[in-house]
């Protein structure tokens, strides 16, 4: 079955959008056809892949425009995008809108990746309804880790055992402190944590963003984070 993967975290700056766009692209390198849906009002996933301005966006989808008319090809083979919109936060979200709009196109793709807002709102709830896997990126910091535990508890309370989630440690430095926190995280949540973690690699990440490209497109062999996202992609394909 095709898989819909949501990338979510209530805390900003956790690497959510970087994960969304790089996972989407790296899945295409594995021969998968992928759709990236940008449902974050900041539109960073869209801007991370293209400088183009789109006439039809996720707002059209939420207002019942035929969803395929809102989807565009990117310059990256097998990667399509449903672009974000700055006015998304003020758009009314109807019950089951994504069930009716997104699920009918899931057979068009091997995977659908959804970047979400850092705010847990009605749109986020609608995204989680259709998600087969929820990835929660987090920094290895005490307050971020507490936020992850709260997010997991909320997901379980809302959706019970029907929700599948995994935690991804991002921007991990080489300190003993970070190593100890990752070990503690694995001990606390076990299989809810990916074995893969993303190392800190600020300059390539920043440059890839400036060039509106995924890390592996420009720095596949020179960036630690690019290699980590490729390992994450392999692990996700095993998980699902």
C-alpha positions, -999 to 999 in steps of 0.1 A, spaced: 0 0 0 12 35 -7 23 54 24 15 89 35 42 103 58 36 134 79 65 154 93 54 172 124 67 189 156 51 215 178 85 231 183 100 252 155 136 249 144 137 211 148 146 203 111 110 195 101 110 211 67 146 200 60 135 165 67 104 167 45 121 179 14 152 157 17 132 126 25 109 133 -5 139 137 -29 159 108 -15 129 85 -20 130 94 -57 166 82 -57 153 48 -47 130 48 -77 99 60 -60 74 85 -74 68 111 -47 44 140 -40 54 167 -14 25 186 1 35 218 18 9 224 45 30 248 66 20 285 62 57 294 61 60 276 28 96 267 35 93 233 18 81 249 -14 108 275 -13 134 248 -5 127 232 -39 119 261 -62 119 298 -66 88 296 -88 55 313 -78 25 291 -83 -10 302 -93 -26 272 -76 -17 260 -42 -29 240 -12 -56 266 -6 -72 256 -39 -72 220 -26 -88 231 7 -114 250 -13 -124 219 -33 -105 226 -65 -97 193 -82 -65 184 -64 -46 172 -95 -49 208 -109 -30 221 -79 0 197 -84 31 206 -103 62 188 -115 95 200 -101 128 200 -119 137 168 -99 127 136 -116 97 118 -101 92 146 -75 59 166 -77 48 193 -54 15 207 -41 28 242 -32 22 260 1 6 294 5 13 322 30 -25 326 36 -30 290 47 -33 299 84 -64 320 77 -81 294 55 -111 275 68 -105 237 71 -135 215 68 -139 181 84 -124 152 64 -112 175 37 -79 156 32 -96 123 33 -117 134 4 -90 153 -15 -57 135 -8 -67 98 -4 -81 96 -40 -46 105 -54 -25 82 -32 -24 56 -59 -7 81 -82 24 80 -60 45 56 -42 48 80 -13 32 113 -2 52 135 22 34 162 41 52 191 58 31 205 86 27 237 107 44 238 141 10 246 156 -13 218 165 -46 229 149 -75 215 130 -54 212 98 -28 192 117 -55 169 130 -68 164 95 -33 156 83 -28 130 110 -61 113 101 -47 103 67 -11 96 77 4 61 78 35 72 95 43 104 116 79 115 118 87 138 148 121 155 143 137 168 174 169 184 187 187 166 214 180 192 241 161 187 273 131 210 264 129 195 229 129 160 243 101 169 267 81 183 238 85 151 219 72 130 248 42 153 251 36 151 213 37 113 214 12 112 244 -11 135 225 -10 115 194 -18 83 213 -46 100 232 -62 113 200 -57 83 177 -48 54 199 -29 24 184 -40 34 149 -12 61 147 23 51 139 50 75 149 88 76 149 112 102 165 141 115 145 171 132 162 183 161 141 213 185 141 232 161 163 267 174 173 297 153 183 295 161 220 293 134 247 262 152 260 244 147 227 255 110 226 241 105 261 208 122 253 204 100 222 211 69 242 186 80 268 160 87 241 164 52 227 160 37 261 129 57 269 109 51 237 126 20 222 114 13 187 96 46 185 130 62 178 148 58 144 183 42 146 194 69 121 201 104 133 209 135 113 243 151 121 247 189 123 258 202 90 248 239 88 267 252 58 256 226 32 220 228 46 220 266 42 236 265 8 211 239 -5 183 260 7 197 291 -11 199 270 -43 163 257 -38 176 221 -39 178 190 -17 210 182 0 216 150 -20 211 169 -53 241 191 -46 262 176 -18 255 139 -20 291 128 -14 304 157 7 276 164 32 273 144 64 236 153 67 230 142 30 244 108 38 223 106 70 191 114 51 200 86 26 204 62 55 171 75 70 153 68 37 166 33 37 154 27 72 120 42 65 115 18 35 123 -10 59 99 3 85 69 6 62 
